[in-house]
Amino acid sequence: MTSSDLNRFVRRMYRLARTEIAALSALFVIALGVLTFVEVADDMTEADGQAFDQAVLTWMQPVAGEPRGPWWAHEAAADLTSLGGISVLALFAVIAFAFLLIQRKHLSAALLAVGLAGGVGLSEGLKSLFGRERPPQDFQAVDTLNASFPSGHALLAAVFYLTLGVMLTRAFPRTHLKAFVLGAAMIIALLIGLTRVYLGAHWASDVIAGWSVGAAWAMVLWLVAYAVSRRQATRTAGLHDEPAPDTPPAVIGE
């Protein structure tokens, strides 16, 4: 084996290790998300869980209906919370879906659509199953529509922004750019969830549960994309993402 052959072998092994570690990390997030949701769902019916929710809500709003902080913080929270609403997410999803189709990223476009639709189904199904009451009306600084647990805004924000963030990382070759995109997606999802408690629309446990389910569902979609991409690595048929011109095919997780 020549030195060049050895170098190619080492690079291939390193690349494989990175993708496998990414897949194992996704499985860990899925397991952690499911376990966290189960634990939170169990605790919310107990005295300790209810005391925690009440303590967080009253800290956020020392006076019912008046969130802590200056007036501009209230306005900013109202603006940020709308980023997790179904209307805003649907608009962003249509734009992203069209862009991915134009770029011939058919697999990513399909997963984005399935991800958001599945997120809505999970949110509504779990809300109907648990039927939890929202915080008292006096604390609600925004209008609410349905049951409280889990937070639909937190769940859908985690699904959409994390899925979109993972897709965008494949467009950047450098690790620090990938980290920036994923970090930005996580911060947006976290901020949206926090505003739901700040504005009295949800209990803290609702938001934690929404984040948990949303992150787990986003990683399920990632694993599907990972598996399909590996299967399509040696094939041209089927649903897949075409690489950009003059760009080597990207491996999920790089």
N, C-alpha and C positions, 0 to 999 in steps of 0.2 A: 504494500500500500504506500503510495507516494504521499508527500506532505500535503499536496493539494487535495488528494482524496480524503486524507485525515481531517483537514480543515472543513471540507464539505460535510463529512460525517458528524463532526462536533457541532457545526451550525445546525444541522438537521435535528440532532438530539436536543439541543438547547431550545429550538423552536417547538419541538414536540412537548418538552417538559413545560414550557410556558403555557401552551394551550391546555394541557391536561390539568395543570394547577388552576387555570381559570375555570375549567369545568367543575373541578372539585370545590372551588370557592362558590360557584353558583349553587351547587347542591347543598353546601353548608348554609347559604343564605335562605334557600327554600326551607330547609329543616328548621332553622332558627325562626323564620317567619311564622311557620305553622305552629311551632311550640309556643312562641310568644303570644300568638292569637288565642290559642287554647287556654293559656294561663290567665290572660287578661279577661277573656270571656267568663272564666270561672270566678275570678276575683271581683268582678263588677257587681256580683250579686251578694257579696259578703260585706260585713261591716267595715273591715279594713279598707277594701277597695273603694267603697262609697265615701269613706272619710277622706281618702286620698283625693278623689275627684272633687269633693267639696272644698278641700283646702286649696287646691290649685285654682279652682274657679274664683274663690273669694280673694285669693292673692292677686289674680289678674284683674278683678273688679272689686276693690274694697267697698265701693258703693254700687249696688245693683244697677246695671245699665250704663255705668260710667267707667269704661276701661281705664286702667292705670296709665298715666303718662300725659303728655301735652296733646292738644287737639289735633296736631298734624300726624301724630302716631295713629290716632283713630282713623284718619283719612287714608293713611298709607296701608293700614291693615285691611281696610275695606277694599282698596285697589288690589292688594296682593291676593286676598282670598278669592277674588273673582278669577284668578288664573287657574284655579282648580274646579271652576264651575263647568258643567257639561257643555254649555253653549260656547264658551271660550275654547275649551279643549277640542270640541268638534271642529271649530274653525281652524285651529292650529293643525289638527289631524288631517283635514282636507288639503291644506296647503302642503304639509309634509308628504302626504300620500301622492299628490300630483307631482311634486318635485322628484320623489323616488321613482315614479313611473317614467318621468322624462329621462332620468339617469339610468333607466333600465335596471333598477334595483327591485325586481319583481318580488323576490322573497322578502326583503325588508318591508316593502309596501304592504304585502299580505299580512305579515306578522304585526305590523303597526295597527292595521284595521282590526284584526282578530284580537289583539291585545286590548284595545280600547273597548271594543264590544264586549269582550269577556269580562273586563273590569266593571263595566256597567252592570252586567248580569250578576257578578259576584256581590257588588255593592247592594243592589236591590234585593237579591235573594237573602243575603245575611240580615239586612234590615228587617225584612218580613219575618225571618226566623226568630230573631231576638226581640223585636218590637219594643226597644227601650225608649223611655220618655226622654225628651230633650231637657236641658237645664231649664229652670223656671223662666217663664216669659219675661219677668223683670230684668233678667240678665242678658237677654238676647238683643244685641245691637244690630242684627241683620235678620232678614226674613228667613224662615226655615219651612221645609215642606213635608218631610217624612220622618221616619224613625231615626234615632240617634246613633245606634251602634251597628256597624262601625261607621266612622266618618267617610262619607262618599268622596268629599273633596280630598282628604288625605290619601285614600286608596287610589283614586283615579290619577292624582298628581304623581304618586309614586310609580304607577304603571306607565303613564304617558312619558313623563320627563326622564325616567330612568331608561326606558326602552329607547327613546329617541337619543339619549346621551350615549348609550352603548353603540347604537348604529353610527353615530357621528364619530366615535373613536376610531372606527375603521377607515375613516378618511384621512387620519393624521398618522404619519409614520413615527413621530417622536413620543416617547413615554410621557414627558411633562405636558404635552398638549392633550394627550388622552386623559391624564389625571385632571387637568383643568376642566375639560368638558364634563367628565363624570362628577367632579366636585361641584360644578355649577348646577348640574341636574339635581344632585342630592340637596343642595342648599335651597333650591326653588321648592322642592317637595317638602322639606322641613319647614320652611317659612309658611307655606300654605297651611300646613297642619297646625302650626302654632297660632296662626290668626283665627282658626276656628274656635280655639279655647279662649283666646283673648277677647273675641267678640261675643262670647257666650253662646255660640251656636252648638257647641259640643262639650261633653266631658273630656277630660284628658285621656281617659282609657279608650274612648271612642277613636281618638286620633292615633294613639299607639297601635290599636288594633288595625286601623286603616293602613297605616304605614307598613305593618307586618304583612298583611295580605297582599298589598300592592307590590311590595318588594319581592315577595315570593313569586307572584304571578309574572312579574317582569323577568325574573331569572328563569322561570319555566320557558318563556318565549325565547330567551337567549339560548337555552339549551337546545330548543327545537332548531333555531337558526344554526347553531354549532353543528348539530348532527346532520342537518340537510346539506350544509356547506361541505362537510367532510365527505358525504356520500357523493356530492356532485363534483368533487375535486377531480375525478377521473371520467366524468360524464358531461355531456352537453345538454342532455334532455332533461325535462322537468323544470320545476320552478326554482330559479336561482337568481343571484345578483351578478350582473356582468361587471367585470373590472373596468375602471376608467381607461381610456386610451393611453398607451405608453406607460401604463402603471401595472406592476406585477400583481397578481391576485392576492388579496389580503386574507389573512387567516384570522378567524374570530378569536378574540382574546389577546391579539398582539397589540 
